[in-house]
Amino acid sequence: MRIALSGPKQVTAGQPAVFSMRVTNTSDRTLDLVDVYVNALREPDLGEEIDEDTDFEEWVLPVEWSSADAPRGRPSGRSSRPSSSASSPRTPTTT
């Protein structure tokens, strides 16, 4: 499998941003179903301490998926696990 992600390098707080993720089958087998998982996290602030008490759940950004199958998008909660046929591209959007 090969995964390519494109989109903006920075996202303004409170504004949506569109990212595109392409999953390519590089094997010699036909895949009937592909499960894709995605999470979006904010980067730590410069000098922000990260240790065993850091709660990364607070860093998770909401992700919504849209595709040819679901053009309006679907909220994903804290993380997203859209299942799709191998030929159905999806576009993740963070807000």
Rosetta silent file (secondary structure, phi, psi, omega in degrees, C-alpha in Angstrom):
SEQUENCE: MRIALSGPKQVTAGQPAVFSMRVTNTSDRTLDLVDVYVNALREPDLGEEIDEDTDFEEWVLPVEWSSADAPRGRPSGRSSRPSSSASSPRTPTTT
SCORE:     score description
SCORE:     0.000 S_00000001
   1 L     0.000  143.131  173.153    0.000    0.000    0.000 S_00000001
   2 E  -125.009  134.994 -179.098    1.137    3.549   -0.682 S_00000001
   3 E  -120.428  129.915  176.947   -0.489    6.522    1.062 S_00000001
   4 E  -122.118  130.859  179.368   -0.246   10.111   -0.170 S_00000001
   5 E  -121.206  130.619  176.390   -1.565   13.040    1.866 S_00000001
   6 E  -131.607  154.245 -179.908   -1.889   16.562    0.506 S_00000001
   7 L   155.593 -176.287 -177.575   -3.281   19.751    2.003 S_00000001
   8 L   -68.090  150.803  177.331   -2.282   22.928    3.788 S_00000001
   9 L   -78.350  -26.375  178.504    0.749   22.987    6.096 S_00000001
  10 L  -132.032  150.149  178.043   -1.124   25.176    8.624 S_00000001
  11 L  -127.627  131.033  178.509   -4.781   25.435    9.644 S_00000001
  12 L   -78.998  133.276 -179.460   -6.312   28.515   11.266 S_00000001
  13 L   -53.999  133.020  177.713   -8.228   27.762   14.477 S_00000001
  14 L    83.636   -3.772 -179.320  -11.972   27.636   13.853 S_00000001
  15 L  -111.088  142.533  177.749  -11.605   27.406   10.072 S_00000001
  16 L   -72.615  156.131  174.956  -12.114   24.273    7.971 S_00000001
  17 E  -140.781  138.519 -177.681   -9.242   22.837    5.948 S_00000001
  18 E  -104.630  128.988  176.890   -9.467   20.288    3.164 S_00000001
  19 L  -122.444  151.257  176.776   -6.932   17.470    2.896 S_00000001
  20 E  -121.048  132.701  177.515   -6.824   14.694    0.354 S_00000001
  21 E  -123.208  124.631  177.782   -5.603   11.189    1.133 S_00000001
  22 E  -114.326  127.451  176.524   -5.000    8.661   -1.616 S_00000001
  23 E  -109.073  121.275 -177.009   -4.425    4.995   -0.788 S_00000001
  24 E  -113.708  131.250  176.478   -2.874    3.055   -3.672 S_00000001
  25 L   -79.417  109.537  179.447   -2.720   -0.715   -3.908 S_00000001
  26 L  -100.739    6.173  179.436    0.897   -1.458   -4.877 S_00000001
  27 L   -87.222  176.522  176.896    0.516   -5.219   -4.421 S_00000001
  28 L   -95.740   12.626 -179.687   -0.238   -7.773   -7.116 S_00000001
  29 L  -108.834  149.516  172.754   -3.553   -8.663   -5.408 S_00000001
  30 L   -84.067  130.557  178.767   -7.019   -7.198   -5.953 S_00000001
  31 L  -103.059  125.769  179.005   -8.439   -5.702   -2.758 S_00000001
  32 L   -82.638  -29.347 -176.944  -12.195   -5.902   -2.297 S_00000001
  33 L  -145.376  138.257  177.478  -12.271   -3.672    0.783 S_00000001
  34 E  -125.938  126.127  174.429   -9.882   -1.115    2.243 S_00000001
  35 E  -100.252  127.188 -179.173  -10.189    0.202    5.814 S_00000001
  36 L  -119.013  133.557  178.153   -8.607    3.616    6.333 S_00000001
  37 L  -114.294  142.442  177.767   -8.018    5.185    9.740 S_00000001
  38 E  -146.622  141.867  171.903   -7.283    8.866   10.295 S_00000001
  39 L  -134.531  152.547  173.369   -6.705   11.144   13.264 S_00000001
  40 E  -127.229  129.883  179.900   -5.748   14.794   13.335 S_00000001
  41 E  -126.308  147.441  173.156   -3.797   16.256   16.243 S_00000001
  42 L   -76.434  151.847  175.585   -2.573   19.737   16.953 S_00000001
  43 L   -77.337  150.719  175.746    1.176   20.220   17.217 S_00000001
  44 L   -67.908  148.684  175.024    2.590   21.017   20.649 S_00000001
  45 L   -68.342  152.969  177.412    3.427   24.658   21.326 S_00000001
  46 L   -56.754  125.878 -179.380    7.107   25.565   21.331 S_00000001
  47 L    81.763   -1.523  179.165    8.443   24.660   24.770 S_00000001
  48 L   -68.392  130.113 -178.142    5.257   22.795   25.752 S_00000001
  49 L   -77.815  132.334  175.195    6.116   19.938   28.093 S_00000001
  50 L  -121.784  121.005  179.971    5.099   16.459   26.989 S_00000001
  51 L  -144.144 -168.414 -176.730    5.389   13.704   29.570 S_00000001
  52 L   -65.121  -16.384  178.596    3.533   10.634   30.840 S_00000001
  53 L   -92.540   -3.340 -179.554    0.741   12.877   32.196 S_00000001
  54 L   -64.971  128.162  179.207    0.078   14.540   28.814 S_00000001
  55 L   -98.423   95.918 -177.681   -3.529   13.929   27.742 S_00000001
  56 H   -69.051  -16.642  175.289   -3.350   13.621   23.954 S_00000001
  57 H   -58.160  -31.194  179.070   -7.152   13.286   23.794 S_00000001
  58 H   -72.628  -14.705 -177.572   -7.249   17.065   24.284 S_00000001
  59 H   -93.678  -10.264 -175.525   -5.145   17.511   21.132 S_00000001
  60 E   -70.572  134.041  176.745   -7.472   15.585   18.803 S_00000001
  61 E  -102.426  143.139  178.793   -9.159   17.658   16.083 S_00000001
  62 L   -67.503  143.749 -179.648  -12.550   16.613   14.664 S_00000001
  63 E  -125.578  137.922  176.479  -12.415   15.029   11.196 S_00000001
  64 E  -125.597  136.034 -178.645  -15.259   14.757    8.688 S_00000001
  65 E  -102.192  142.843  168.194  -15.149   12.547    5.586 S_00000001
  66 E  -135.607  156.469 -179.570  -16.690   13.201    2.207 S_00000001
  67 E  -161.338 -179.728  174.720  -16.501   11.160   -0.981 S_00000001
  68 L   -61.367  -31.711  178.922  -18.370   10.415   -4.167 S_00000001
  69 L   -74.932  -28.749 -176.783  -20.491    8.044   -2.035 S_00000001
  70 L  -141.425   75.178 -173.848  -21.196   10.699    0.644 S_00000001
  71 L   -64.281  -21.869  179.573  -20.625   14.199   -0.820 S_00000001
  72 L   -82.991  -13.937  179.529  -21.973   16.027    2.250 S_00000001
  73 L    87.700  161.372  178.833  -19.491   14.353    4.553 S_00000001
  74 E  -136.219  128.097  176.093  -19.921   12.437    7.749 S_00000001
  75 E   -64.159  150.045 -174.663  -18.644   13.460   11.178 S_00000001
  76 L  -116.064   -3.014 -174.807  -16.266   10.942   12.608 S_00000001
  77 L    77.982 -145.725 -177.252  -16.061   11.704   16.318 S_00000001
  78 L   -72.948  -30.999  174.877  -12.576   11.622   17.857 S_00000001
  79 L  -142.962  165.188 -175.241  -11.092    9.480   15.106 S_00000001
  80 E  -121.568  137.889  175.528  -12.315    8.258   11.789 S_00000001
  81 L  -135.180   72.442  178.418  -12.500    4.786   10.365 S_00000001
  82 L   -76.455  132.084  173.374  -14.318    5.020    7.045 S_00000001
  83 E   -97.611  137.671 -178.841  -14.668    1.707    5.262 S_00000001
  84 E  -146.828  161.293  170.368  -14.794    1.937    1.518 S_00000001
  85 L   -69.994  160.086 -175.841  -14.484   -0.110   -1.585 S_00000001
  86 L   -63.439  -19.113 -176.651  -11.007    0.082   -3.060 S_00000001
  87 L  -101.899    6.986 -175.380  -12.289    2.361   -5.834 S_00000001
  88 L  -106.591   96.647 -178.536  -14.129    4.924   -3.695 S_00000001
  89 L   -69.795  149.737  178.712  -11.875    7.911   -2.874 S_00000001
  90 E  -130.210  147.844  179.200  -12.561    9.951    0.284 S_00000001
  91 E  -118.188  114.193  177.445  -11.485   13.429    1.261 S_00000001
  92 E   -79.501  142.424  176.740  -10.900   14.138    4.992 S_00000001
  93 E  -127.436  129.955  174.624  -11.684   17.643    6.243 S_00000001
  94 E   -99.634  148.366  176.907  -10.578   19.018    9.613 S_00000001
  95 L  -127.390    0.000    0.000  -12.510   21.782   11.350 S_00000001
